[in-house]
Amino acid sequence: MKKILLASASIVAFAGVAAAEVDLSGSATLGYNDVAAGGNDGFYSEVNLDASLSATLDNGITVTVAADVDELDNPDNSTAADVTMTISSETASLVYGDTTAAANDTWSAVGSMDNDGFYEDGDALLKGTVTFGDVTASVSYLADNGATEATEMSVGATATLGGASVALAYQAGGAVTGNEILALRAGMTVGGADVAVGYASNQTADTNSTGVSVTYPVGPVALTASYVVESGAADDNWDIKAVYTAGAVSATVYTDESDDWGIDASYDVGNGLKVFGGLDDAGDTTYLAATYDLGGGASLLGSFVDTNAANSDDEYGAGDYQEGTTVAVSFSF
């Protein structure tokens, strides 16, 4: 990341800027893939450039503007594209642009819940967040300037009560965000085990999910199990996952959403070389990959994926590898 300090700066509607800083970061990839499924059949390249401008005012408030330069082309002028402006202090912040909705900031599902489909993010969101002691609350509005002309609300809050952490998330619903959803979650540590319970209600569809999960460490293995009761005719969801970590070896075995399973493993050979392999998508995907750290922000990837699973993103396995054989070199700046 390159940083440029500016001796002076002016920001519209603000005065008393003590100092301004410009951060530039980016990445570039040149690769080859032999399967056309993901659109990268043959040689391909990807370049990304991010810019961030920040300044601290004399009163301690920080103003930051961040942009994904690759996404600034916005011909219909319908949204703020991938640009975010943040005004923040120690206890409050106001964000506009490409950011996550308030409910999605707060909510974490307890197991595989069918009724917690919160709107995740948007490029024209206005979000305010404030912290009072152990309570943090936020509210966001999605202003879609397209045909729907909708303004839709999302609310999130977290708090620590004794030894328990609690969270509330609410989405009003609408033409863009979809269903009205209310969700509650509580978690705490009991006898060395992390226990969580959660409830999510899709009030538009009149359906709900009630879940419980337990994570317990046994030596180098962390075991997680969850069970979710779904209302109506929907099948209940149960998940089991075991994560093993010891030295250079890591492995994860899981079932997901009651009908999927897989195993992912990695080994740190040393000297910058890491090897990955797995069997995912209920046995429909097999992959093997290796990465090598070339130093100076550069890395080399080689991967092979054999799959019968449908995936529109062409991302398979724990490392989101492309179908077929891929060789790529990446640089971070």
C-alpha positions as CSV (number, residue, x, y, z in Angstrom):
1,M,0.0,0.0,0.0
2,K,1.3,3.4,-1.0
3,K,0.6,6.3,1.4
4,I,0.8,10.0,0.5
5,L,0.6,12.7,3.2
6,L,-0.8,16.0,2.1
7,A,0.4,19.1,4.0
8,S,-3.0,20.8,3.5
9,A,-6.4,19.8,2.3
10,S,-9.9,21.3,2.0
11,I,-13.1,19.3,2.3
12,V,-16.5,20.8,1.4
13,A,-18.6,21.8,4.4
14,F,-15.7,21.1,6.9
15,A,-13.0,23.2,8.3
16,G,-10.0,22.8,10.5
17,V,-8.4,19.8,8.8
18,A,-5.2,18.9,10.6
19,A,-3.8,16.5,8.0
20,A,-4.9,14.5,5.0
21,E,-3.7,11.1,3.8
22,V,-4.1,9.3,0.5
23,D,-3.7,5.5,0.4
24,L,-3.4,3.6,-2.8
25,S,-3.5,-0.2,-3.0
26,G,-4.0,-2.7,-5.7
27,S,-3.5,-6.1,-7.1
28,A,-2.9,-7.7,-10.5
29,T,-3.2,-11.3,-11.7
30,L,-2.1,-13.0,-14.9
31,G,-3.2,-16.5,-15.4
32,Y,-4.2,-19.4,-17.6
33,N,-7.2,-21.7,-17.3
34,D,-8.2,-24.5,-19.7
35,V,-12.0,-24.6,-19.1
36,A,-14.4,-22.0,-20.5
37,A,-17.1,-22.5,-17.8
38,G,-16.0,-19.4,-15.8
39,G,-15.2,-17.2,-18.8
40,N,-11.4,-17.4,-18.3
41,D,-10.7,-20.0,-21.0
42,G,-7.1,-19.4,-22.0
43,F,-4.9,-16.5,-20.8
44,Y,-6.6,-13.9,-18.6
45,S,-5.7,-10.9,-16.5
46,E,-7.3,-9.1,-13.6
47,V,-6.3,-5.6,-12.3
48,N,-7.8,-3.9,-9.2
49,L,-7.0,-0.5,-7.8
50,D,-8.4,1.0,-4.6
51,A,-8.0,4.5,-3.3
52,S,-8.7,6.0,0.1
53,L,-8.5,9.6,1.2
54,S,-8.8,10.5,4.9
55,A,-8.4,13.5,7.0
56,T,-8.7,14.2,10.8
57,L,-10.5,17.4,11.8
58,D,-9.4,19.6,14.7
59,N,-12.4,18.3,16.7
60,G,-11.2,14.6,16.4
61,I,-13.7,13.7,13.7
62,T,-12.3,11.6,10.8
63,V,-13.6,11.9,7.3
64,T,-12.7,9.1,4.8
65,V,-13.6,8.6,1.2
66,A,-12.8,5.2,-0.3
67,A,-13.3,4.0,-3.9
68,D,-12.8,0.9,-6.0
69,V,-11.3,2.7,-9.1
70,D,-12.3,-0.2,-11.4
71,E,-15.9,0.4,-10.6
72,L,-16.2,4.2,-11.0
73,D,-17.7,3.9,-14.5
74,N,-21.4,4.4,-13.8
75,P,-23.2,5.5,-17.0
76,D,-26.7,5.4,-15.7
77,N,-25.9,7.5,-12.6
78,S,-28.3,5.4,-10.6
79,T,-26.2,4.7,-7.6
80,A,-23.0,5.8,-5.8
81,A,-21.0,3.0,-7.6
82,D,-18.2,1.5,-5.4
83,V,-17.5,4.8,-3.5
84,T,-18.0,5.1,0.2
85,M,-17.8,8.2,2.4
86,T,-17.4,7.9,6.2
87,I,-17.6,10.5,8.9
88,S,-16.7,9.0,12.3
89,S,-15.8,9.8,15.9
90,E,-14.9,7.5,18.8
91,T,-18.6,6.6,19.5
92,A,-20.5,7.3,16.2
93,S,-20.2,7.1,12.5
94,L,-22.2,8.0,9.4
95,V,-21.5,6.1,6.1
96,Y,-22.9,6.6,2.7
97,G,-22.2,4.6,-0.4
98,D,-21.1,1.0,-1.0
99,T,-21.4,-0.6,2.4
100,T,-23.3,-3.3,4.3
101,A,-26.8,-3.0,5.7
102,A,-27.3,-2.5,9.4
103,A,-29.0,-5.8,10.0
104,N,-26.4,-7.7,8.1
105,D,-23.6,-6.1,10.2
106,T,-25.3,-7.5,13.3
107,W,-26.7,-10.8,12.3
108,S,-24.9,-14.2,12.4
109,A,-27.0,-17.3,11.7
110,V,-27.2,-20.0,14.3
111,G,-26.8,-23.1,12.0
112,S,-28.4,-23.3,8.6
113,M,-31.5,-21.1,8.9
114,D,-33.9,-20.7,6.0
115,N,-35.6,-17.5,7.2
116,D,-32.7,-15.1,7.8
117,G,-32.2,-13.8,4.3
118,F,-31.2,-10.3,5.1
119,Y,-30.2,-7.9,2.3
120,E,-26.4,-7.9,2.5
121,D,-25.1,-4.7,1.0
122,G,-25.8,-1.9,-1.5
123,D,-24.1,0.9,-3.4
124,A,-26.5,3.6,-2.2
125,L,-26.8,2.9,1.5
126,L,-26.9,5.6,4.2
127,K,-26.0,4.1,7.6
128,G,-25.6,5.6,11.1
129,T,-24.0,3.7,14.0
130,V,-23.6,4.8,17.6
131,T,-22.1,3.1,20.7
132,F,-23.3,3.5,24.3
133,G,-21.1,1.5,26.7
134,D,-21.7,-2.2,25.8
135,V,-24.4,-1.4,23.3
136,T,-23.9,-0.7,19.6
137,A,-26.8,0.2,17.4
138,S,-27.1,1.1,13.8
139,V,-29.8,2.0,11.2
140,S,-29.5,2.1,7.5
141,Y,-31.6,3.2,4.6
142,L,-31.3,1.8,1.0
143,A,-32.1,4.5,-1.5
144,D,-32.5,2.9,-4.9
145,N,-32.8,5.6,-7.5
146,G,-33.9,3.2,-10.2
147,A,-37.5,2.5,-11.3
148,T,-38.7,1.5,-7.8
149,E,-37.7,4.8,-6.2
150,A,-37.6,2.8,-2.9
151,T,-36.2,3.8,0.5
152,E,-35.9,0.8,2.7
153,M,-34.8,0.5,6.3
154,S,-32.6,-2.0,8.2
155,V,-31.8,-2.0,11.9
156,G,-29.1,-3.8,14.0
157,A,-28.0,-3.8,17.6
158,T,-25.6,-5.8,19.8
159,A,-25.1,-5.8,23.5
160,T,-23.1,-7.6,26.2
161,L,-25.2,-8.6,29.2
162,G,-23.2,-10.2,31.9
163,G,-21.4,-13.1,30.2
164,A,-23.8,-13.2,27.3
165,S,-23.8,-11.4,24.0
166,V,-27.1,-10.6,22.3
167,A,-28.0,-9.3,18.9
168,L,-31.1,-8.0,17.2
169,A,-31.6,-7.5,13.5
170,Y,-34.6,-6.2,11.6
171,Q,-35.3,-5.5,7.9
172,A,-38.4,-3.6,6.9
173,G,-38.6,-5.2,3.5
174,G,-39.5,-3.7,0.2
175,A,-39.1,-3.8,-3.6
176,V,-35.3,-4.2,-3.4
177,T,-34.6,-5.9,0.0
178,G,-37.5,-8.3,-0.3
179,N,-39.1,-9.8,2.8
180,E,-39.6,-8.3,6.2
181,I,-37.4,-10.2,8.7
182,L,-36.9,-10.0,12.4
183,A,-34.1,-12.0,14.1
184,L,-32.7,-12.5,17.6
185,R,-29.6,-14.2,18.8
186,A,-27.8,-14.9,22.1
187,G,-24.5,-16.6,22.9
188,M,-22.3,-17.4,25.8
189,T,-19.6,-19.7,27.0
190,V,-20.6,-22.6,29.3
191,G,-18.1,-25.1,30.6
192,G,-15.6,-24.4,27.8
193,A,-18.3,-24.7,25.1
194,D,-19.6,-21.8,23.0
195,V,-23.4,-22.0,22.9
196,A,-25.7,-19.9,20.8
197,V,-29.5,-19.8,20.2
198,G,-31.2,-17.9,17.5
199,Y,-34.7,-17.1,16.1
200,A,-35.4,-15.7,12.6
201,S,-38.9,-14.8,11.4
202,N,-39.8,-14.1,7.8
203,Q,-42.9,-12.1,8.6
204,T,-43.8,-11.6,4.9
205,A,-43.9,-15.4,4.3
206,D,-45.1,-16.2,7.9
207,T,-42.3,-18.7,8.4
208,N,-39.6,-18.9,11.0
209,S,-36.4,-20.7,12.0
210,T,-35.3,-21.6,15.6
211,G,-31.7,-22.9,16.0
212,V,-29.1,-23.9,18.6
213,S,-25.4,-24.5,18.0
214,V,-22.6,-25.7,20.2
215,T,-18.8,-25.4,19.6
216,Y,-16.5,-27.4,21.9
217,P,-12.7,-27.8,21.6
218,V,-11.2,-31.3,22.1
219,G,-7.4,-31.0,22.0
220,P,-6.5,-29.9,18.5
221,V,-10.1,-30.4,17.2
222,A,-12.9,-27.9,17.4
223,L,-16.3,-29.6,17.1
224,T,-19.4,-27.6,16.1
225,A,-22.9,-29.0,15.9
226,S,-26.2,-27.2,15.1
227,Y,-29.8,-28.0,14.7
228,V,-32.5,-25.7,13.3
229,V,-36.2,-26.3,13.5
230,E,-38.0,-24.9,10.4
231,S,-41.7,-24.0,10.5
232,G,-44.3,-25.4,8.2
233,A,-43.4,-28.2,5.8
234,A,-39.8,-27.3,5.5
235,D,-37.3,-29.9,6.6
236,D,-35.2,-29.2,9.7
237,N,-31.5,-28.5,9.2
238,W,-28.6,-30.1,11.1
239,D,-24.9,-29.4,10.6
240,I,-21.8,-31.0,12.0
241,K,-18.2,-29.7,11.5
242,A,-14.8,-30.7,12.9
243,V,-11.8,-28.5,12.4
244,Y,-8.3,-30.0,13.1
245,T,-5.3,-27.8,13.5
246,A,-1.9,-29.0,14.5
247,G,1.4,-27.5,13.4
248,A,1.5,-27.3,9.6
249,V,-1.6,-29.4,9.1
250,S,-5.2,-28.2,9.0
251,A,-8.3,-30.2,8.0
252,T,-12.0,-29.5,8.1
253,V,-14.8,-32.2,7.8
254,Y,-18.4,-31.0,7.6
255,T,-22.0,-31.6,6.6
256,D,-23.8,-28.5,5.4
257,E,-27.6,-27.9,5.3
258,S,-28.4,-31.5,5.9
259,D,-27.7,-32.7,2.4
260,D,-24.1,-31.7,1.6
261,W,-20.7,-32.8,3.0
262,G,-17.0,-32.3,2.3
263,I,-13.4,-32.4,3.6
264,D,-10.8,-29.7,3.1
265,A,-7.2,-30.0,4.1
266,S,-4.0,-28.0,3.9
267,Y,-0.3,-28.5,4.6
268,D,2.3,-25.8,5.1
269,V,5.4,-27.3,3.5
270,G,7.6,-24.4,4.5
271,N,9.7,-21.9,2.6
272,G,6.5,-20.2,1.3
273,L,5.0,-23.4,-0.2
274,K,1.5,-24.5,0.9
275,V,-0.6,-27.4,-0.5
276,F,-4.4,-27.7,-0.5
277,G,-6.8,-30.5,-1.3
278,G,-10.4,-31.5,-0.8
279,L,-13.6,-33.3,-1.7
280,D,-16.6,-31.0,-1.6
281,D,-20.2,-30.6,-2.9
282,A,-21.2,-34.0,-1.5
283,G,-18.4,-35.7,-3.5
284,D,-19.1,-33.9,-6.8
285,T,-16.0,-31.7,-6.6
286,T,-12.4,-32.8,-6.1
287,Y,-9.5,-30.3,-6.1
288,L,-5.8,-30.0,-5.5
289,A,-3.9,-26.8,-5.3
290,A,-0.6,-25.3,-4.3
291,T,0.6,-21.7,-3.6
292,Y,4.1,-20.4,-3.4
293,D,5.1,-17.0,-1.9
294,L,7.5,-15.3,-4.3
295,G,8.1,-12.5,-1.9
296,G,7.5,-8.8,-2.3
297,G,3.7,-9.2,-2.5
298,A,3.9,-11.8,-5.3
299,S,2.5,-15.3,-5.3
300,L,2.2,-18.3,-7.7
301,L,-0.9,-20.5,-7.8
302,G,-1.4,-23.9,-9.5
303,S,-4.8,-25.7,-9.1
304,F,-6.8,-28.5,-10.6
305,V,-10.6,-28.9,-10.1
306,D,-12.7,-31.8,-11.3
307,T,-16.4,-31.2,-10.7
308,N,-19.9,-32.1,-11.7
309,A,-21.5,-29.5,-9.4
310,A,-23.2,-26.4,-10.9
311,N,-21.5,-23.1,-9.7
312,S,-22.2,-19.9,-11.6
313,D,-19.3,-18.2,-9.9
314,D,-16.8,-20.8,-11.0
315,E,-15.4,-21.0,-7.4
316,Y,-14.8,-24.4,-6.0
317,G,-13.2,-25.7,-2.8
318,A,-11.9,-23.8,0.2
319,G,-9.8,-21.6,-2.0
320,D,-12.5,-20.7,-4.5
321,Y,-10.5,-22.3,-7.4
322,Q,-11.6,-22.3,-11.0
323,E,-12.8,-25.5,-12.7
324,G,-10.1,-27.3,-14.7
325,T,-6.4,-26.5,-14.6
326,T,-5.2,-23.0,-13.5
327,V,-1.8,-21.4,-13.3
328,A,-1.6,-17.8,-12.2
329,V,0.8,-15.3,-10.7
330,S,-0.6,-12.5,-8.5
331,F,0.9,-9.2,-7.3
332,S,-0.2,-7.0,-4.4
333,F,0.8,-3.4,-4.2
